[in-house]
Amino acid sequence: MIGGIDGRGLSIPRGGPIPPRGERYPGIHAIEVYVPRHCVQADALEVEHDCKGKYTDGLQMQQWGACDEDEDIASMARTAVRRLVEKHGLAWEDIGLLNVGTESLLDRSKSIKSHLMDLFPPDVFDVEGVDYYHACYGGTASLFACTNWVGCDAWDGRWAIVVCTDVSDAPPQYPFMNGAACVAMLVGANAP
């Protein structure tokens, strides 16, 4: 990788040799999770919905989170990505792919990836990526695309970031499926 993460020999010096495809072992190196600041305990929600044990025992839920009026999928994603990059001492130019999986869009006129590109310095614009707008599979598709990129001939040694962000708005008969959260994953070669 260009730019280190924790001194485990993961760095590939700029312009250095990239390992052959079969020796890359792409996968997740780090994860950053963001949950909204407002939440309710799942057992209290079971009392309110009159379904004792359904959330805590049945779904293994501990808390249910919800956005406030100043949070949305883009702001959660920006926070998670910024924390991921800063926490692991990465340089923004060392990121080559940024994929977003979601089933929520702000207004369908601008991709979430476009919002995330505001985090990058103005001279860093060579970052591939798309939004995968698809129910539960969007995040999985984003992760597969990032690991495939690291494993393909087009990989240039830079990191990939997968962002899964959503504010779920389920139908009234499924209140336990509502909620909000974001996960950002750092993908590269020689994954632990």
C-alpha positions in Angstrom: 0.0 0.0 0.0 1.0 3.6 -0.5 1.1 5.0 3.0 1.2 2.8 6.1 -1.4 1.9 8.5 0.3 0.3 11.5 3.8 -0.7 10.6 3.1 -4.4 9.6 4.9 -4.0 6.4 1.8 -3.1 4.4 3.3 -0.2 2.6 4.4 -0.3 -1.1 6.7 2.7 -1.7 5.4 5.1 -4.4 6.5 3.6 -7.7 7.5 0.4 -6.0 6.7 -3.1 -7.3 3.1 -4.3 -6.9 2.7 -7.9 -5.8 1.4 -10.3 -8.5 -2.4 -10.9 -8.6 -2.2 -14.2 -6.8 -0.1 -12.8 -3.9 -2.2 -9.8 -2.9 -4.7 -11.3 -0.5 -7.2 -8.3 -0.6 -9.4 -7.7 2.3 -10.4 -5.3 5.1 -7.6 -3.6 7.1 -9.7 -1.3 9.3 -13.3 -0.4 10.1 -14.8 2.8 11.4 -18.4 2.8 12.6 -20.6 5.8 13.1 -24.0 5.7 14.8 -26.2 8.7 15.4 -26.1 10.2 18.9 -29.8 9.5 19.5 -30.8 6.0 20.5 -33.1 4.0 22.6 -32.5 0.7 24.4 -33.9 -2.3 22.5 -35.6 -3.7 25.6 -37.4 -0.4 26.1 -38.5 -0.5 22.5 -39.8 -4.1 23.0 -42.0 -2.7 25.8 -43.3 0.1 23.6 -44.0 -2.3 20.7 -45.4 -5.0 23.0 -43.0 -7.7 21.7 -40.9 -8.9 24.6 -37.7 -10.7 23.4 -38.2 -10.0 19.7 -35.4 -7.4 19.4 -33.0 -8.4 22.2 -33.2 -12.2 21.9 -34.5 -12.6 18.4 -32.5 -10.0 16.5 -29.7 -9.6 19.1 -30.3 -5.8 19.1 -29.0 -3.7 21.9 -29.9 -0.2 20.8 -31.9 1.4 18.0 -30.4 4.6 16.6 -32.0 7.5 14.7 -30.7 10.6 13.0 -31.5 14.1 14.3 -32.5 16.8 11.9 -28.8 17.7 11.3 -27.7 14.2 10.3 -28.2 12.3 7.1 -26.5 9.5 5.1 -23.9 12.0 3.6 -23.0 13.5 6.9 -22.6 10.1 8.6 -20.5 8.9 5.7 -18.3 12.0 5.8 -17.7 11.5 9.5 -16.9 7.8 9.2 -14.5 8.3 6.2 -12.7 11.3 7.8 -12.2 9.3 11.1 -11.0 6.3 9.2 -8.4 8.2 7.2 -7.2 10.3 10.1 -7.1 7.5 12.7 -4.8 5.4 10.4 -2.6 8.2 9.2 -3.5 7.8 5.6 -2.9 10.5 3.0 -5.9 11.4 0.9 -3.9 10.9 -2.3 -3.3 7.3 -1.3 -6.9 6.4 -1.8 -7.8 5.2 -5.3 -11.3 3.8 -5.1 -14.3 5.0 -3.0 -17.5 3.0 -3.3 -20.7 3.7 -1.4 -23.5 1.2 -0.7 -26.8 2.6 0.4 -30.6 2.2 -0.1 -31.1 5.9 0.7 -30.2 8.9 -1.4 -30.4 12.5 -0.3 -32.4 13.7 -3.4 -31.3 11.5 -6.3 -29.5 14.3 -8.0 -26.0 13.9 -6.6 -24.1 10.7 -5.6 -22.9 10.2 -2.0 -19.5 9.7 -3.4 -19.6 13.2 -4.7 -20.3 14.5 -1.2 -17.4 12.4 0.1 -15.0 13.9 -2.5 -15.3 17.2 -0.7 -13.1 15.7 2.0 -10.2 15.3 -0.5 -7.8 18.2 -1.2 -8.7 20.1 -4.5 -5.7 18.6 -6.3 -6.7 15.0 -5.4 -9.4 14.0 -8.0 -8.1 10.7 -9.4 -10.4 8.5 -7.3 -12.6 5.9 -8.9 -15.9 4.8 -7.5 -19.7 4.8 -7.6 -22.7 4.6 -5.4 -24.4 1.2 -5.3 -28.0 2.0 -4.7 -29.6 -1.2 -3.7 -31.3 -2.5 -0.5 -29.2 -4.6 1.8 -26.9 -5.8 -1.0 -25.5 -2.3 -1.8 -22.8 -2.5 0.9 -21.8 -6.1 -0.1 -21.6 -5.1 -3.7 -19.3 -2.2 -2.8 -17.1 -4.4 -0.7 -16.8 -7.0 -3.5 -16.0 -4.3 -6.0 -13.2 -3.0 -3.8 -11.6 -6.3 -3.1 -11.9 -7.2 -6.9 -10.2 -3.9 -7.7 -7.3 -4.7 -5.4 -7.0 -8.1 -7.0 -7.1 -7.0 -10.6 -4.5 -5.9 -13.1 -5.7 -2.3 -13.0 -4.8 -1.9 -9.3 -2.2 0.8 -8.7 -1.3 0.1 -5.1 -3.6 2.6 -3.5 -6.2 1.9 -0.8 -9.9 1.4 -1.5 -12.6 2.6 0.9 -16.1 1.0 1.2 -18.8 3.1 2.8 -22.1 1.6 3.8 -24.5 4.3 5.0 -28.3 4.2 5.4 -31.2 5.8 7.1 -33.8 3.0 7.0 -37.4 4.0 6.6 -39.3 0.7 6.8 -43.0 0.3 6.5 -45.1 0.7 9.7 -45.5 -3.1 10.2 -41.7 -3.4 10.5 -40.7 -0.7 13.1 -37.7 -2.6 14.2 -36.1 -2.3 10.8 -35.9 1.5 11.0 -32.7 3.0 12.1 -29.5 4.7 10.9 -25.7 4.0 10.9 -22.6 4.1 8.7 -19.6 1.9 8.3 -16.4 2.8 6.5 -13.9 0.0 5.6 -10.3 0.3 4.4 -9.6 -2.4 1.8 -6.1 -3.3 0.5 -3.6 -6.0 -0.1 -2.2 -8.4 2.5 -5.3 -8.1 4.7 -5.0 -9.5 8.2 
